[in-house]
């Protein structure tokens, strides 16, 4: 399937998703939000994919929400006709829109494969919501990060305030959220938001591809399990995380992959692991 807001390709177990509206600062338009869950589902259902690389084109990674597209959210048709807006209904409509957008970003966080993200230039507002739903982040030295919502008179509402404190120091999050100032790449590295800074976009892509290839060479079931356990443990107590880990290992310990890993090491060759199983799409017609 082809997309308007993204360039999407796969090769050697690596999926590559590129925001392709660089001339428009890769703003999150209605079309972006329409296509994001579709491509997430395509990635999740492709059993050959073992890791996803998320990058963008142009000067800036993402300038956040396209406010022109979203300026009338929650304004019902009846309110427009009567010129008597119903504040309660408008508020409930905005609540449902926010929940829907949150759920779309959560689809990336819940992908069974790790998501590696490369950021150049500005990562602003909704762009920060997006990258905090990824697993590992990298930046070029010109990158900067901004919780822009406070600068336009609102609180960030689709993920940053929930996920960013799990990545960096909460005091730093509060400073950025209250002031709306820009955090440069070196500060993002020091805080733990990104793992590494590269000189430019090209060298960053090369570095991400190398890590993606390393991850793709591992057992896909073991990688899936590791991500699932890490995410669950992050959101629960240590005791709950340990029990979940034990249950996962008891149900899905990849014995064939463990044998292949040990055999290939003894034989001094690269291991070969089977792809995940194809599953039927029950949302499609049987025709």
C-alpha positions, -999 to +999 in steps of 0.1 A: +000+000+000+012+035-007+007+065+015+006+103+011+022+114+044+048+087+045+073+068+023+072+032+034+095+003+024+108-029+038+140-049+032+159-075+051+135-075+080+137-037+085+107-015+078+114+022+070+088+048+076+097+083+064+076+115+070+077+129+035+062+164+038+095+182+045+085+213+025+055+215+049+076+209+080+060+174+083+030+188+101+005+163+115-024+169+092-057+150+090-042+128+064-012+120+087-036+109+114-057+089+090-027+070+076-007+064+108-029+036+123-032+020+089+006+017+084+011+006+120-013-022+114+005-031+082+038-033+100+024-053+129+009-079+105+040-083+084+057-113+100+090-106+082+095-072+099+118-073+129+125-036+135+111-002+123+131+029+115+112+062+117+127+093+101+117+124+082+127+146+053+134+183+051+149+208+076+127+198+106+116+164+118+081+175+127+065+209+135+036+193+153-001+195+148-014+213+117-036+238+136-054+250+105-068+214+101-077+211+138-090+246+145-127+235+146-125+202+165-154+195+188-177+221+171-209+202+162-231+208+132-261+217+153-241+243+172-230+258+140-265+260+126-280+276+158-250+298+165-255+287+201-225+265+209-232+238+235-201+240+257-207+206+273-211+188+239-181+206+224-160+197+254-171+160+252-163+161+214-128+174+221-123+147+248-131+120+222-108+136+196-079+137+221-085+101+231-085+090+195-052+108+187-037+094+219-047+059+208-032+064+174+002+072+189-001+043+213-003+020+183+033+028+176+043+022+212+025-011+211+041-024+179+056-058+185+089-046+170+113-020+183+110+015+168+143+034+162+137+072+155+161+097+139+154+134+146+168+164+127+159+200+132+128+208+151+108+182+170+079+204+182+046+198+200+030+167+185+063+157+171+075+152+207+044+132+214+053+110+185+089+103+193+082+095+230+062+065+217+093+051+201+119+028+217+152+044+209+159+079+197+189+095+179+195+131+168+216+151+145+234+180+162+210+206+148+180+189+165+159+207+192+129+197+212+100+218+224+067+212+243+051+239+222+016+236+235+022+259+265+033+286+241-002+285+224-021+285+257-028+248+262-014+218+280+001+190+258-025+163+256-016+133+234+013+117+252+043+139+260+033+146+296+027+109+303+057+093+284+085+119+287+087+116+326+094+079+320+124+088+298+140+119+314+141+135+349+106+147+359+120+181+370+134+186+335+100+177+320+082+202+342+106+229+333+102+222+296+064+219+299+059+251+319+083+273+299+080+259+264+117+265+258+138+246+233+160+218+245+190+214+222+205+181+211+233+180+236+209+186+265+186+159+251+216+135+251+226+144+286+190+139+298+186+106+281+160+115+256+183+105+227+210+078+228+235+095+204+241+127+185+254+126+149+271+153+129+244+154+102+213+137+089+231+113+066+255+100+093+225+096+116+207+074+091+238+053+086+241+048+124+204+039+128+206+014+099+235-003+116+217-007+149+185-019+131+205-045+112+219-057+145+184-060+161+170-077+130+197-104+133+183-115+167+155-139+174+123-119+165+104-137+192+130-129+219+130-092+208+092-091+209+092-106+243+119-082+256+099-052+244+067-065+258+083-072+292+101-038+293+069-019+285+048-038+310+074-035+338+077+003+331+040+007+338+037-017+368+054-026+401+085-047+402+066-076+416+040-074+388+068-071+362+086-101+375+054-122+374+047-111+338+082-119+328+079-154+343+045-159+326+060-148+292+090-171+296+068-200+306+045-196+276+068-183+249+104-193+257+119-197+222+137-230+226+144-235+189+159-200+187+180-206+218+193-238+202+201-220+169+219-192+187+241-216+206+247-239+175+256-210+152+281-196+178+298-230+180+299-233+142+311-197+139+283-186+116+255-161+117+223-175+132+192-179+111+159-174+129+124-181+115+101-152+110+070-147+132+039-166+121+014-150+097-019-144+113-053-141+096-068-106+093-102-111+109-111-075+099-112-084+062-138-103+043-133-140+037-139-135-001 
